[in-house]
Amino acid sequence: MVIKKICCIGAGYVGGPTCSVMALKCPDIEITVVDLSKERISQWNSNDKLPIYEPGLMEIVQKCRGRNLFFSNDIVSAIKKADLIFISVNTPTKTFGLGKGRAADLKYVEGAARMIAENAEGSKIVVEKSTVPVKAAESIMSILKANNKPNSSYRILSNPEFLAEGTAVEDLINADRVLIGGEESAEGQDAIRELSWVYEHWIPSSKIVTMNTWSSELSKLAANAFLAQRISSINALSAVCESTGADVSEVARAIGLDSRIGPKFLQASVGFGGSCFQKDILNLVYICECLNLPHVAAYWQQVIDMNEYQKTRFAEKVIASLFNTVTGKQIALLGFAFKKNTGDTRESPAIHVATHLLAEGAHLHIYDPKVEHSQIIDELNSSTLDPDKIKRNVIIHTDAYSAIKNTHALVICTEWDEFVSLDYEKIHSDMMKPAYIFDGRKILDHDYLQKLGFQVQTIGKRLNRDLGRSWGSQNHQS
């Protein structure tokens, strides 16, 4: 088989960028991205704004769309025509039932598999692109075989994505590696070679790694778990640094110079967020529990627990520094996305900090350059807070300066570049005094801010020694 037509079920953060870059690099292949959401497909077909923000993505979509890249709600037609079908749907954590709060909810994966079984004709390669628990491919095959038509046949592959939001286009064009897992049968190996051929349009064959299906599925979970573990490890040390007078940036630099460890993912912060890390680790915890490996489950659970501790610790520091009360105080919160260069707010530390401060009676002025105002409100309304309280005490702004004006404190939750270059002399003059800055991303020039008269607090380093107690001692006494 020579793959001429590809269908991707799911037009989200993975399916959209992956297929856009694939269309750019494979002009000989027709690629159709389908989704049940008419609004989302309409946005992908828009020249104004795509449903997700990724640097460079709009230019690629505009170049390929209508040529060999199509976005459609006609799922049936796309499935029938395709030689290869990506399943790239959401796999959220279950909110009820067995495995609630840990296990992945595979209802969308199952739904996609059933649509394929109902509408596919001829030979199809079905590729799970979504992040799934180990043995999910087996479930997909069970559905396809149970509903198999006389003229249909399937080969299942695992091809997990390793995209970082904000750099997804670069990650796709210059991938560290492409993982393809499949059955060890002759048919399975043929399918692996056919998908490899697609990627070899732009990825060197030396970076295409093949393995069995289960190893491929577990590798995705393991990679995210290891990355999140590094963040929680340096964040744990940041608390020690604040209590002892050490500087977590200096500690991270010393650690990172060890060639066995390396410098990446050692930047202390208010905590990690996004769609993958927490979800995938919780999934891994659940798998370990189901395999009767409680010690392994507890080990990975601690990575999540440390992240929650870091977010709470940061929010409580804001309250403690503002004379132990924020009731009625005006606080500017800059950044609501979980990281810069994306509009994604899933599991964003900003949500935790905002709801913590709102629960204590603060009035929040929020600004993020890429997150829609309605999305911010929706995230806050998803908390346990009274929606009326959120409506009364939250104002969303269209620029940083209006958000900060006449506030008691400025809290940075996302490392957007524009926050570094703001006019902090003007900001200081516009704020209530004493003016506080809480840098949850360690991106500002703290010495300069202190010279301007700010009371500054950050992660993993003692500043404003005249304020007395360190973070650690405050938390210990509270």
C-alpha positions in Angstrom: 0.0 0.0 0.0 1.1 3.5 -0.8 -0.7 5.9 1.6 -2.4 8.6 -0.5 -5.2 9.8 1.8 -5.1 10.3 5.6 -8.0 11.0 7.9 -7.5 12.4 11.4 -10.4 12.1 13.8 -10.1 15.0 16.3 -9.2 18.6 15.4 -7.6 19.6 18.8 -4.2 20.5 20.1 -2.6 17.3 18.6 -4.6 16.6 15.5 -4.6 20.1 14.0 -0.9 21.0 14.3 0.3 17.4 13.4 -1.8 17.2 10.3 -0.9 20.7 9.2 2.8 20.1 9.4 2.3 16.6 7.7 0.4 18.3 4.9 3.2 20.8 4.5 5.9 18.1 4.3 3.8 15.6 2.3 2.3 17.5 -0.6 1.6 14.2 -2.3 -0.8 13.1 0.5 -4.3 14.4 0.9 -5.1 14.9 4.6 -8.5 15.6 6.1 -9.0 16.6 9.7 -12.5 15.8 11.0 -14.4 16.7 14.1 -18.0 16.6 15.4 -17.7 20.3 16.5 -18.9 22.6 13.8 -17.5 25.6 15.6 -14.1 24.1 15.8 -13.9 23.1 12.1 -15.2 26.6 11.2 -12.3 28.1 13.1 -9.8 25.9 11.4 -11.2 27.1 8.1 -11.0 30.8 9.2 -8.4 33.3 8.1 -8.9 35.3 11.3 -8.1 33.0 14.2 -7.6 29.3 14.6 -9.1 27.4 17.6 -5.6 27.1 19.1 -2.7 29.4 19.2 0.7 28.1 18.2 3.5 30.3 16.7 3.8 29.6 13.0 0.7 27.5 12.7 -1.5 29.9 10.9 1.0 30.4 8.1 1.2 26.6 7.6 -2.5 26.2 7.6 -3.1 29.0 5.1 -0.4 27.6 2.8 -1.8 24.0 2.8 -5.5 24.4 3.3 -7.5 23.8 0.2 -4.5 22.2 -1.5 -3.9 18.9 0.4 -5.2 19.9 3.8 -8.9 20.0 4.6 -11.0 20.5 7.7 -14.5 19.0 7.7 -17.4 17.7 9.8 -18.1 15.0 7.2 -16.5 12.2 9.2 -18.1 9.3 7.3 -16.7 10.4 3.9 -13.2 11.0 5.3 -13.1 7.6 6.9 -14.2 5.8 3.8 -11.6 7.5 1.5 -8.7 7.2 3.9 -5.9 4.7 3.7 -4.7 5.6 7.2 -6.8 7.0 10.1 -5.4 8.8 13.1 -7.4 8.7 16.3 -6.5 12.0 17.9 -9.4 12.6 20.4 -9.4 13.8 24.0 -8.6 11.3 26.7 -9.6 13.2 29.9 -9.3 11.8 33.4 -12.5 10.1 34.6 -14.7 12.3 36.8 -16.9 9.5 38.1 -17.1 5.7 38.4 -14.3 3.2 38.6 -10.9 4.9 38.6 -12.4 8.4 39.2 -9.8 11.1 39.3 -7.0 8.9 38.0 -8.0 6.6 35.1 -8.2 7.9 31.5 -11.7 8.2 30.1 -11.6 6.4 26.8 -15.2 7.1 25.7 -14.0 9.4 22.8 -11.5 6.8 21.7 -14.2 4.1 21.8 -16.5 6.4 19.9 -13.9 7.0 17.2 -13.3 3.3 16.9 -17.0 2.6 16.5 -17.3 5.2 13.8 -14.4 3.6 11.9 -15.9 0.1 12.3 -19.3 1.3 11.0 -18.0 3.3 8.0 -14.7 1.9 6.9 -14.3 -0.2 3.7 -11.3 -2.1 2.5 -7.9 -2.2 4.2 -7.2 0.5 6.8 -4.3 1.4 9.1 -5.7 2.8 12.3 -3.2 4.8 14.4 -3.8 5.8 18.0 -2.4 9.3 18.3 -4.1 10.2 21.6 -2.4 9.6 24.9 -3.8 6.3 26.1 -3.3 3.8 28.8 -1.3 0.7 28.0 -3.3 -1.9 26.0 -5.7 0.7 24.6 -4.8 -0.5 21.1 -6.1 -3.9 22.1 -9.5 -2.3 23.0 -9.6 -0.6 19.6 -8.9 -3.8 17.8 -11.6 -5.6 19.8 -14.2 -3.1 18.7 -13.1 -3.2 15.1 -13.0 -7.0 14.9 -16.3 -7.4 16.7 -17.9 -5.1 14.0 -15.8 -6.2 11.1 -17.4 -6.1 7.6 -16.6 -8.9 5.1 -14.7 -6.4 2.9 -12.7 -4.6 5.7 -9.4 -5.3 7.5 -7.5 -3.3 10.0 -3.9 -2.9 11.3 -3.5 -1.0 14.6 -0.5 1.2 15.3 0.5 3.3 18.3 2.2 6.7 17.3 2.2 8.9 20.4 2.9 12.6 20.1 5.6 14.4 22.0 4.6 18.0 21.4 5.2 20.9 23.9 2.5 23.5 23.5 4.0 26.8 22.4 6.7 25.0 20.4 4.5 22.4 18.7 5.3 23.4 15.1 9.1 23.3 15.8 8.6 20.0 17.7 6.9 18.5 14.7 9.3 19.8 12.0 12.4 18.9 14.0 11.3 16.0 16.1 13.7 14.4 18.6 12.1 11.1 17.7 9.0 9.5 16.2 7.7 6.4 18.0 5.7 3.8 16.1 4.5 0.7 17.9 2.8 -2.2 16.2 2.2 -5.9 16.2 5.2 -8.2 15.5 3.3 -10.0 12.8 4.2 -9.5 9.1 1.0 -7.4 8.7 2.0 -5.3 11.7 5.5 -4.7 10.4 4.2 -3.7 7.0 1.9 -1.1 8.6 4.9 0.3 10.6 6.9 0.6 7.4 4.0 2.4 5.7 3.6 5.0 8.5 7.4 5.4 8.6 7.3 6.2 4.9 5.0 9.2 5.6 7.3 10.6 8.3 10.4 10.0 6.2 9.2 12.8 3.9 10.9 15.1 6.5 12.2 13.0 9.5 15.5 11.1 9.1 14.9 7.4 9.3 17.4 7.2 12.2 14.9 9.2 14.4 12.0 6.9 13.6 12.0 4.4 16.5 9.9 1.2 16.1 8.8 -1.1 18.9 5.9 -3.2 20.1 2.6 -1.5 20.7 2.6 -1.8 24.5 6.1 -0.3 24.8 5.0 2.6 22.6 2.0 3.4 24.7 3.9 3.2 27.9 6.8 5.3 26.6 4.4 8.3 26.2 3.2 8.1 29.8 6.7 7.5 31.1 8.2 10.5 29.2 5.6 12.9 30.7 6.0 11.3 34.2 9.8 11.8 34.1 9.6 15.4 32.9 7.0 16.3 35.5 9.1 14.5 38.1 12.0 16.8 37.4 9.8 19.9 37.8 8.4 18.6 41.2 11.9 17.8 42.3 13.3 21.3 41.7 10.1 22.8 43.2 10.6 20.7 46.3 14.1 22.1 46.6 12.9 25.6 46.1 11.1 25.4 49.4 14.4 24.4 51.0 16.2 27.3 49.3 13.8 29.8 50.7 14.2 28.5 54.2 18.0 28.4 54.1 19.0 31.3 51.9 20.1 29.2 49.0 19.2 30.3 45.4 17.3 27.7 43.5 18.6 29.0 40.2 22.2 28.5 41.3 21.3 25.1 42.6 19.6 24.2 39.3 22.7 25.4 37.4 25.0 23.3 39.5 22.8 20.2 39.1 22.3 20.8 35.3 26.1 20.9 34.7 26.2 17.2 35.6 26.1 15.4 32.2 24.1 12.6 33.7 21.3 15.0 34.6 21.4 17.9 32.2 19.8 21.4 32.6 16.3 21.0 31.1 13.2 21.1 33.1 15.0 22.4 36.2 13.3 25.8 36.2 11.5 26.3 39.5 8.1 27.9 39.3 4.6 28.1 40.7 4.0 24.6 39.3 3.4 22.7 36.1 0.1 22.6 34.2 -1.2 21.6 30.8 -3.2 18.8 29.4 -0.7 16.0 29.7 1.5 15.9 32.8 -1.1 15.6 35.6 -3.5 13.5 33.5 -0.8 11.1 32.3 0.8 10.6 35.8 -2.6 10.0 37.3 -3.2 7.4 34.6 0.1 5.8 35.4 -0.8 5.8 39.1 -4.1 4.0 38.3 -2.3 1.4 36.1 0.1 0.7 38.9 -2.7 0.3 41.4 -4.6 -2.1 39.0 -1.3 -4.1 38.7 -1.1 -4.4 42.5 2.0 -2.2 42.6 1.0 0.2 45.5 4.6 1.4 46.2 5.1 2.4 42.5 1.7 4.1 42.5 2.6 6.1 45.6 5.9 7.1 44.2 4.3 8.7 41.1 1.4 10.2 43.1 4.0 12.2 45.1 4.9 14.0 41.9 1.4 15.3 41.7 1.2 16.0 45.4 4.3 18.1 45.3 2.9 20.1 42.4 -0.3 20.8 44.3 1.8 21.8 47.4 3.8 24.3 45.3 0.7 26.0 43.9 -0.8 26.3 47.4 2.4 27.5 48.9 2.7 30.3 46.4 -0.9 31.5 46.9 -0.5 31.4 50.7 2.7 33.4 50.4 0.8 36.2 48.7 -1.8 36.2 51.5 0.9 36.1 54.3 2.9 38.9 52.7 -0.1 41.2 52.4 -0.5 41.3 56.2 -2.2 37.9 56.3 -5.4 39.1 54.6 -6.4 39.9 51.0 -10.1 40.5 51.8 -11.2 43.5 49.7 -7.7 44.0 48.3 -7.1 44.5 44.6 -4.7 42.0 43.1 -3.5 41.9 39.4 -2.9 38.4 38.1 -0.8 38.4 34.9 -1.0 35.3 32.8 -3.7 32.6 32.9 -2.4 30.1 30.3 -0.4 27.3 31.8 2.7 28.4 29.9 3.7 31.1 27.4 2.9 30.9 23.6 -0.3 29.0 24.1 -3.9 29.9 25.0 -4.4 26.5 26.8 -5.5 26.8 30.4 -5.9 23.2 31.2 -4.6 22.5 34.8 -3.0 26.0 34.7 -1.4 27.0 38.1 -3.1 30.4 37.6 -6.5 28.7 38.2 -5.4 27.4 41.5 -3.8 30.7 42.6 -6.8 32.7 41.4 -9.4 30.5 43.2 -7.3 30.5 46.4 -7.2 34.3 46.4 -10.9 34.7 45.6 -11.8 32.3 48.4 -9.9 34.6 50.7 -11.9 37.6 49.5 -9.6 39.2 47.0 -10.7 41.3 44.0 -8.8 40.0 40.9 -7.8 41.9 37.8 -6.7 39.3 35.2 -4.8 39.7 32.0 -3.5 37.2 29.5 -2.5 38.0 25.9 -3.9 34.9 24.3 -6.6 33.4 26.6 -10.2 34.4 25.7 -12.1 36.2 28.5 -14.9 33.7 28.4 -12.4 30.9 28.9 -11.0 32.5 32.0 -14.5 32.8 33.5 -15.4 29.3 32.5 -12.3 27.9 34.3 -13.1 29.8 37.4 -16.7 28.8 37.3 -15.6 25.2 37.2 -14.2 25.6 40.7 -16.2 25.2 43.9 -16.5 29.0 44.3 -19.9 30.7 44.0 -20.3 32.0 40.4 -21.9 35.2 41.8 -18.7 35.8 43.9 -16.6 35.3 40.8 -18.8 37.7 38.8 -18.5 40.4 41.6 -14.7 40.0 42.2 -13.1 39.3 38.8 -12.4 41.8 36.1 -10.7 40.7 32.8 -8.5 43.3 31.2 -7.2 43.7 27.6 -3.8 45.0 28.6 -1.4 44.6 31.5 -1.3 48.3 32.6 -5.1 48.6 33.1 -5.1 45.3 35.1 -2.3 46.6 37.4 -3.5 50.2 38.0 -4.5 50.9 41.6 -3.8 47.3 42.8 -2.1 46.3 46.0 -0.1 43.4 44.4 1.0 42.0 41.1 1.1 38.2 40.7 2.8 36.7 37.7 1.6 33.2 36.9 2.7 32.8 33.2 6.1 33.6 31.8 4.9 35.7 28.8 7.8 37.7 27.3 5.8 40.9 27.3 5.7 40.8 31.1 9.5 41.2 31.2 9.5 44.4 29.2 6.7 46.3 31.0 7.4 49.7 32.3 7.7 48.9 36.0 8.6 52.4 37.0 5.2 53.5 35.7 3.6 50.4 37.2 5.0 51.3 40.6 3.6 54.8 40.5 0.2 53.5 39.6 0.0 50.9 42.4 -1.1 51.1 46.0 1.8 51.4 48.5 3.6 49.3 49.6 3.5 47.8 46.1 4.1 44.0 46.0 5.3 41.8 43.1 5.1 38.0 43.4 7.1 36.5 40.5 5.8 32.9 40.2 8.0 32.3 37.1 11.3 33.9 38.0 11.4 36.0 34.9 11.9 39.6 36.3 14.9 41.6 37.4 14.3 41.5 41.1 17.1 43.7 42.2 15.9 46.4 39.8 12.3 46.1 41.1 13.5 46.4 44.7 15.4 49.6 43.8 12.2 51.0 42.3 10.5 50.4 45.7 8.7 47.2 45.1 8.4 44.5 47.8 9.4 41.4 45.7 8.9 37.8 46.4 9.8 34.9 44.0 10.3 31.2 43.9 13.3 29.5 45.6 15.2 32.6 46.7 15.1 35.0 49.6 14.3 38.6 48.8 13.3 41.5 50.8 15.2 40.3 53.9 13.7 43.2 55.9 10.3 41.6 55.7 11.5 39.1 58.2 10.4 35.5 58.0 11.1 33.3 54.9 8.5 31.4 53.0 9.4 28.2 54.8 9.2 29.7 58.3 5.9 31.4 57.5 4.4 28.2 56.2 5.7 26.3 59.2 4.1 28.7 61.7 0.8 28.9 59.9 
